[in-house]
């Protein structure tokens, strides 16, 4: 007589397989996402290294965005300036980035340069907006829209806390309904300069003065809102790959880059540079 599984035995085996699958599939998914996180961290590290190489070739100055009224600036964005040092557009995209691009604006990118601006709220005479980041958004003097604040880019030696100042962060999308962004959440690609630099108060980074890029920036003029997460990506167990101005990179929570406590006490989420909220985004703190 041939022996065979009984129905009960077969159901038990199937149940065991289902249980094992339920246990292992999330583990496999986590391992796959961790590998993507390692790749993204490598990407932003390579971009930072390329930026330092450019700086070494350019009298210590980091690449600057430059918007030209005639050519619309894509040839001179920091992405295009850095490209010869990295040789591939693929390095500019996070493996988990699924945000679509606006047609004919170039390859998708996921990393934003720190070009943070903040107001001169102590002495409002002269230029109000001051450049506090690292990679500037230099405007053509003949193109007023890009020249409404203090221009310039930063040298590494001019940064007071070079190992603790953001150079690039992972941000695959901007707040919905900001400039150069559609209601569907699309972004312009690498051939457009408009969203490649995080500034803060401008209309590519905030929606009518609210809903900014950084966590807590429900409004840049009031105390941080702890319920607002911002749009720095959190793909990797709540962490985000970040590169710093000395060239090193690490994965950390976006909240660790700003000073929530100081911003709450000061009643300001980055609108004034004499306040503390911007923290690691402020190269001159």
C-alpha positions, 0 to 999 in steps of 0.5 A, a space after each residue: 500500500 502506498 502511503 500518502 499525506 492526509 488532508 490534515 497533514 497537507 493543510 498543516 504543511 501549507 499553514 507552516 509554509 504560509 507562516 514562514 512566508 509571512 515572517 520572511 517576506 518582511 525581512 526580505 523587504 527590509 533587507 532590500 530597502 536597506 540595500 537601497 539605503 546603502 546605495 543612496 548614501 553612496 550616491 550622496 557621498 559621491 556627489 559631495 566628493 565631486 563637489 569638493 573636487 570642483 571646489 579644489 579646481 575653483 579656488 575653494 568655492 563650491 558650485 553655484 547655481 546660475 540662472 541665465 535669462 537667455 539659456 534658462 540656466 540648465 547648463 549652469 545648474 550645480 547638477 550640470 557643473 558636477 556631472 563631469 566629476 560623476 559621469 552619470 545622471 544615475 547617481 543623482 537619483 535615489 533608488 526609492 524615488 518614484 516622483 515623476 518629472 515634468 516633460 522635457 526637463 531632463 533626468 530625475 534627481 533626488 538630492 537638493 543642495 543647501 542654499 538656505 536663506 534667512 531674514 536679517 530680522 535684527 537690522 532690516 536696513 539694506 538686504 533683508 534676505 541673507 544666504 546662510 547655506 553652502 551652494 548659492 543660487 547666483 542670479 544673472 544681475 539682468 534677471 531680477 527674479 533671481 537676484 532679489 537676495 544676497 548672491 554668492 556661494 560658499 567656500 569650505 574654509 568659510 564654513 564655521 562647522 564644516 563637518 556639521 553643515 548640510 551640503 546635500 540632502 535627499 528630497 525627491 519631491 517638493 510641497 504640492 502646489 509650489 512653483 514648478 510643481 504640479 498638483 500631481 506632485 511632479 518635479 522639473 528634472 536636472 535640466 531645470 535649475 529651479 528646484 535643485 537648490 533648497 532656499 526656504 522662503 522662495 516659492 519652489 520650497 514653500 506653498 504660500 509661505 507655509 508647508 516648507 521643505 524642512 520638518 516643522 516648517 508649517 510656517 517659517 515665521 512662527 514656532 515649529 509645528 511638530 506635526 509637520 514632517 516636511 519633505 526631506 525623504 524618510 525612505 530608510 526606517 525614518 532616516 535620510 541620506 545626508 552629505 556634509 560640507 567636509 564630504 562625509 555622508 550619513 543617514 539620519 532623521 531630518 529632525 536632527 538637522 534642525 533645532 526644534 527646541 531652539 526654534 520653539 523657544 525663539 518662536 521661529 522656524 527658520 525665517 530669521 537667521 538670528 534664530 536657532 531653528 535652521 541649525 545644520 542648514 546654517 553654514 554661518 551659525 
